[in-house]
């Protein structure tokens, strides 16, 4: 008796290039969190800390992204990370 092997389609994550404080950061996949973006940026040399505040550019303004907030990033999206006491 021959066993049928079922092929299961698996989605391979594709790297996504974004900008964090004008520095290119490569994420392993589109699906991430606010803290995931910061940790990847730190691992790739960004001079930020995990407790810094993350925001994403939407038009001509930046909108906060929470650490545990799920987000699907897109190529070339622009993020800003500042110290929590920065009043800029």
C-alpha positions as a LaTeX table, in Angstrom:
\begin{tabular}{lrrr}
\hline
Residue & $x$ (\AA) & $y$ (\AA) & $z$ (\AA) \\
\hline
Unk1 & 0.00 & 0.00 & 0.00 \\
Unk2 & 1.38 & 3.41 & $-0.97$ \\
Unk3 & 0.98 & 6.30 & 1.39 \\
Unk4 & $-0.08$ & 9.55 & $-0.16$ \\
Unk5 & 2.06 & 12.43 & 0.89 \\
Unk6 & 0.20 & 15.65 & 1.17 \\
Unk7 & 2.08 & 18.75 & 0.23 \\
Unk8 & 1.29 & 21.57 & 2.55 \\
Unk9 & 1.83 & 25.01 & 1.13 \\
Unk10 & 3.94 & 26.96 & 3.56 \\
Unk11 & 4.44 & 30.66 & 3.33 \\
Unk12 & 8.09 & 31.56 & 3.35 \\
Unk13 & 8.83 & 34.84 & 5.05 \\
Unk14 & 10.38 & 37.40 & 2.73 \\
Unk15 & 12.79 & 40.01 & 4.08 \\
Unk16 & 11.47 & 43.57 & 4.11 \\
Unk17 & 13.70 & 46.67 & 3.95 \\
Unk18 & 12.45 & 49.58 & 6.05 \\
Unk19 & 14.06 & 52.73 & 7.45 \\
Unk20 & 14.53 & 53.38 & 11.15 \\
Unk21 & 15.89 & 56.84 & 11.92 \\
Unk22 & 17.00 & 57.06 & 8.26 \\
Unk23 & 18.99 & 53.80 & 8.55 \\
Unk24 & 18.01 & 50.82 & 6.39 \\
Unk25 & 16.91 & 47.87 & 8.52 \\
Unk26 & 16.05 & 44.45 & 7.08 \\
Unk27 & 13.23 & 42.61 & 8.84 \\
Unk28 & 12.89 & 38.86 & 8.30 \\
Unk29 & 9.16 & 39.13 & 7.55 \\
Unk30 & 6.34 & 41.66 & 7.18 \\
Unk31 & 4.61 & 40.53 & 10.37 \\
Unk32 & 6.22 & 41.98 & 13.49 \\
Unk33 & 5.61 & 44.13 & 16.55 \\
Unk34 & 6.84 & 47.52 & 17.65 \\
Unk35 & 9.46 & 45.96 & 19.91 \\
Unk36 & 10.41 & 43.55 & 17.12 \\
Unk37 & 11.28 & 46.49 & 14.87 \\
Unk38 & 13.36 & 48.13 & 17.59 \\
Unk39 & 15.24 & 44.91 & 18.44 \\
Unk40 & 16.03 & 44.22 & 14.76 \\
Unk41 & 17.23 & 47.81 & 14.34 \\
Unk42 & 19.45 & 47.52 & 17.44 \\
Unk43 & 20.86 & 44.23 & 16.15 \\
Unk44 & 21.73 & 45.98 & 12.88 \\
Unk45 & 23.58 & 48.84 & 14.54 \\
Unk46 & 20.92 & 51.48 & 15.18 \\
Unk47 & 21.82 & 53.67 & 18.14 \\
Unk48 & 18.55 & 53.23 & 20.00 \\
Unk49 & 17.37 & 51.40 & 23.12 \\
Unk50 & 14.45 & 48.97 & 23.57 \\
Unk51 & 12.61 & 51.45 & 25.84 \\
Unk52 & 12.66 & 54.20 & 23.17 \\
Unk53 & 9.38 & 55.28 & 21.56 \\
Unk54 & 8.60 & 54.01 & 18.03 \\
Unk55 & 6.42 & 55.77 & 15.50 \\
Unk56 & 5.64 & 55.28 & 11.81 \\
Unk57 & 5.37 & 57.99 & 9.16 \\
Unk58 & 1.85 & 58.38 & 7.81 \\
Unk59 & 1.78 & 61.20 & 5.31 \\
Unk60 & 3.34 & 64.27 & 6.89 \\
Unk61 & 3.12 & 63.08 & 10.50 \\
Unk62 & 4.29 & 60.21 & 12.70 \\
Unk63 & 1.90 & 57.89 & 14.56 \\
Unk64 & 2.97 & 55.98 & 17.67 \\
Unk65 & 3.43 & 52.20 & 17.47 \\
Unk66 & 3.17 & 50.34 & 20.79 \\
Unk67 & 5.76 & 47.74 & 21.77 \\
Unk68 & 3.24 & 44.89 & 21.68 \\
Unk69 & 1.26 & 46.24 & 18.74 \\
Unk70 & 1.13 & 43.82 & 15.81 \\
Unk71 & 2.10 & 45.48 & 12.55 \\
Unk72 & 2.60 & 44.40 & 8.94 \\
Unk73 & 5.42 & 46.46 & 7.51 \\
Unk74 & 5.86 & 47.38 & 3.89 \\
Unk75 & 9.00 & 48.00 & 1.86 \\
Unk76 & 10.60 & 51.41 & 2.45 \\
Unk77 & 8.30 & 52.40 & 5.31 \\
Unk78 & 9.80 & 55.09 & 7.49 \\
Unk79 & 10.01 & 54.72 & 11.28 \\
Unk80 & 11.27 & 57.13 & 13.91 \\
Unk81 & 12.60 & 56.01 & 17.29 \\
Unk82 & 13.32 & 58.58 & 20.01 \\
Unk83 & 14.23 & 58.49 & 23.69 \\
Unk84 & 11.14 & 58.55 & 25.94 \\
Unk85 & 12.12 & 61.96 & 27.35 \\
Unk86 & 12.82 & 63.55 & 23.95 \\
Unk87 & 10.43 & 66.48 & 23.42 \\
Unk88 & 10.98 & 66.85 & 19.67 \\
\hline
\end{tabular}
